[in-house]
Amino acid sequence: MTDPLEQILAPAVVERAMSIYESFRDRQHADIVQARKALTRHVYGLICGGETSGERLTVSGLTYLKQLERERQTVRRKLGNR
């Protein structure tokens, strides 16, 4: 049997965080798809770790997406400097 937190809370958190993330600026479709996939794994991992607060999960998810964005920018800069 699937955990109700995984069935109800996780998808709601992912949708909320992605809605906020997408509202900050226009992004390419491929970047949004990758972000959603990474965010989903992150949120499910937090829930499996015991986090049950939708607000904390959303904030953590947004922080995680920002971290991934910074890492991508760093890689792009390094590749551009070659």
C-alpha positions as a LaTeX table, in Angstrom:
\begin{tabular}{lrrr}
\hline
Residue & $x$ (\AA) & $y$ (\AA) & $z$ (\AA) \\
\hline
Met1 & 0.00 & 0.00 & 0.00 \\
Thr2 & 1.30 & 3.45 & $-0.89$ \\
Asp3 & 1.83 & 6.05 & 1.79 \\
Pro4 & $-0.82$ & 8.84 & 1.65 \\
Leu5 & 1.97 & 11.41 & 1.99 \\
Glu6 & 3.48 & 10.11 & $-1.22$ \\
Gln7 & 0.11 & 10.07 & $-3.01$ \\
Ile8 & $-1.20$ & 13.44 & $-1.88$ \\
Leu9 & 1.49 & 15.63 & $-0.33$ \\
Ala10 & 4.39 & 14.98 & $-2.70$ \\
Pro11 & 2.54 & 15.82 & $-5.94$ \\
Ala12 & 1.03 & 18.94 & $-4.35$ \\
Val13 & 4.44 & 20.12 & $-3.16$ \\
Val14 & 6.03 & 19.47 & $-6.55$ \\
Glu15 & 3.26 & 21.40 & $-8.33$ \\
Arg16 & 3.46 & 24.33 & $-5.90$ \\
Ala17 & 7.26 & 24.56 & $-6.07$ \\
Met18 & 7.30 & 24.27 & $-9.86$ \\
Ser19 & 4.63 & 26.95 & $-10.17$ \\
Ile20 & 6.73 & 29.32 & $-8.08$ \\
Tyr21 & 9.95 & 28.34 & $-9.86$ \\
Glu22 & 8.46 & 28.92 & $-13.30$ \\
Ser23 & 7.00 & 32.29 & $-12.28$ \\
Phe24 & 10.43 & 33.82 & $-11.60$ \\
Arg25 & 11.56 & 33.82 & $-15.22$ \\
Asp26 & 11.05 & 32.15 & $-18.58$ \\
Arg27 & 12.88 & 28.87 & $-18.94$ \\
Gln28 & 13.29 & 26.43 & $-21.78$ \\
His29 & 10.95 & 23.46 & $-21.75$ \\
Ala30 & 13.85 & 21.01 & $-21.38$ \\
Asp31 & 15.09 & 22.86 & $-18.29$ \\
Ile32 & 11.63 & 22.72 & $-16.73$ \\
Val33 & 11.31 & 18.99 & $-17.40$ \\
Gln34 & 14.72 & 18.32 & $-15.84$ \\
Ala35 & 13.90 & 20.53 & $-12.86$ \\
Arg36 & 10.59 & 18.74 & $-12.26$ \\
Lys37 & 12.27 & 15.34 & $-12.40$ \\
Ala38 & 15.01 & 16.37 & $-9.95$ \\
Leu39 & 12.52 & 18.10 & $-7.66$ \\
Thr40 & 10.27 & 15.04 & $-7.57$ \\
Arg41 & 13.16 & 12.81 & $-6.49$ \\
His42 & 14.20 & 15.37 & $-3.89$ \\
Val43 & 10.71 & 15.75 & $-2.38$ \\
Tyr44 & 10.07 & 12.01 & $-2.23$ \\
Gly45 & 13.45 & 11.57 & $-0.54$ \\
Leu46 & 12.57 & 14.15 & 2.09 \\
Ile47 & 9.21 & 12.50 & 2.73 \\
Cys48 & 10.89 & 9.11 & 3.06 \\
Gly49 & 13.23 & 10.79 & 5.55 \\
Gly50 & 10.27 & 11.79 & 7.69 \\
Glu51 & 9.44 & 15.36 & 6.61 \\
Thr52 & 5.68 & 15.95 & 6.57 \\
Ser53 & 5.33 & 19.74 & 6.45 \\
Gly54 & 4.16 & 20.92 & 3.05 \\
Glu55 & 5.66 & 24.35 & 3.66 \\
Arg56 & 9.08 & 22.96 & 4.59 \\
Leu57 & 9.02 & 20.60 & 1.64 \\
Thr58 & 8.16 & 23.45 & $-0.74$ \\
Val59 & 10.90 & 25.72 & 0.61 \\
Ser60 & 13.42 & 22.89 & 0.53 \\
Gly61 & 12.39 & 22.08 & $-3.02$ \\
Leu62 & 12.82 & 25.67 & $-4.17$ \\
Thr63 & 16.20 & 25.86 & $-2.46$ \\
Tyr64 & 17.21 & 22.64 & $-4.18$ \\
Leu65 & 16.13 & 23.96 & $-7.59$ \\
Lys66 & 18.11 & 27.16 & $-7.05$ \\
Gln67 & 21.17 & 25.11 & $-6.12$ \\
Leu68 & 20.82 & 23.03 & $-9.29$ \\
Glu69 & 20.45 & 26.21 & $-11.34$ \\
Arg70 & 23.66 & 27.66 & $-9.87$ \\
Glu71 & 25.52 & 24.41 & $-10.59$ \\
Arg72 & 24.32 & 24.43 & $-14.21$ \\
Gln73 & 25.41 & 28.05 & $-14.63$ \\
Thr74 & 28.85 & 27.25 & $-13.22$ \\
Val75 & 29.28 & 24.35 & $-15.64$ \\
Arg76 & 28.13 & 26.47 & $-18.58$ \\
Arg77 & 30.59 & 29.24 & $-17.64$ \\
Lys78 & 33.46 & 26.76 & $-17.36$ \\
Leu79 & 32.60 & 25.19 & $-20.71$ \\
Gly80 & 32.31 & 28.63 & $-22.28$ \\
Asn81 & 35.78 & 29.62 & $-21.09$ \\
Arg82 & 37.52 & 26.87 & $-23.07$ \\
\hline
\end{tabular}
